[in-house]
Amino acid sequence: MFDPQFAAAYPVMGILALGLVARAALGPADVVLNMLGQGAACARIVLVAAALNVGLSVVLVPVLGLPGAAAASLALLAAAAGNCALARRRLNVRTAIWDA
C-alpha cells in the first residue's frame, strides 16, 4: 500500500512522536507563564531552544540526514522543560504530569 520511502520514515516518526509525548508530559507551562505575566522569560527560553535547534541541525543533519533533523527538533523538548522549571520556580505551579 505504501512505497519504500514511507517505510523509511518510521524512525523519524518515532523520534518526533517521542518528543511530542515527552513535551505533553511536561504540561502547558508556556501557556501558564504567558497568562501570569512571565511571557518575556518564556520567550527567552524559546529563543534559546530555537538557537539550540539550529545548532543541532547544523551538526546532525549532515551526519544523520532526516533522523538528525528529527533529533534536532527535540530542542523543543528543552524549551518545554525550561518552561516547566520556570513555572515551578517563579510561580510555584507544577505542570508536569508526575506532579499531579
C-alpha positions in Angstrom: 0.0 0.0 0.0 2.8 2.4 0.8 6.1 2.8 -1.1 9.5 2.2 0.5 10.0 5.9 1.2 7.1 5.7 3.7 8.6 2.8 5.5 12.0 4.6 5.6 10.3 7.4 7.6 9.3 5.2 10.5 12.4 6.1 12.6 11.8 9.8 12.0 8.1 9.4 13.1 9.2 7.5 16.2 11.6 10.3 17.2 9.1 13.0 16.6 6.3 11.1 18.5 8.7 10.5 21.5 9.4 14.2 21.6 5.6 15.1 21.5 4.8 12.7 24.2 7.6 14.0 26.4 6.5 17.6 25.8 2.9 16.7 26.6 4.1 15.1 29.9 5.6 18.4 31.0 2.3 20.2 30.7 1.2 23.6 29.4 3.8 25.6 31.3 4.3 28.0 28.4 0.6 28.9 28.5 0.7 29.3 32.2 3.7 31.5 32.2 2.2 33.8 29.4 -1.1 34.1 31.2 0.6 35.0 34.5 2.9 37.8 33.3 6.0 35.8 32.6 5.9 36.0 28.8 9.3 37.6 28.4 11.0 34.8 30.3 9.1 32.3 28.3 10.2 34.0 25.1 13.8 33.9 26.1 13.6 30.2 26.8 12.0 29.6 23.4 14.7 31.7 21.7 17.5 29.6 23.4 15.7 26.5 22.3 15.5 27.8 18.7 19.2 28.5 18.7 19.8 25.0 20.1 17.7 23.6 17.3 19.7 25.4 14.6 23.0 24.3 16.2 21.9 20.7 16.4 20.6 20.8 12.9 23.9 22.1 11.6 25.7 19.3 13.3 23.3 16.4 13.0 21.7 16.8 9.5 24.9 16.3 7.5 25.7 13.2 9.5 22.3 11.6 10.0 20.1 13.2 7.4 16.4 13.3 8.2 16.7 11.4 11.5 19.2 14.1 12.5 16.7 16.8 11.8 14.1 15.0 13.9 16.6 14.7 16.7 17.4 18.3 16.4 13.7 19.2 16.8 13.8 17.7 20.2 15.3 21.0 21.2 11.7 22.0 21.6 11.6 19.5 24.5 14.3 21.5 26.1 12.1 24.6 25.8 9.2 22.7 27.5 11.5 21.5 30.3 12.8 25.0 30.8 9.3 26.5 30.9 8.2 23.7 33.3 11.1 24.5 35.6 10.5 28.2 35.4 6.8 27.9 36.2 7.7 25.8 39.3 10.5 28.2 40.4 8.8 31.6 39.8 5.1 30.8 40.3 5.2 27.6 42.4 2.9 26.0 39.7 3.6 22.4 38.9 2.6 21.5 35.4 4.2 18.1 34.8 2.0 15.0 34.9 4.1 13.4 37.7 3.4 16.4 40.0 -0.4 15.8 39.9 
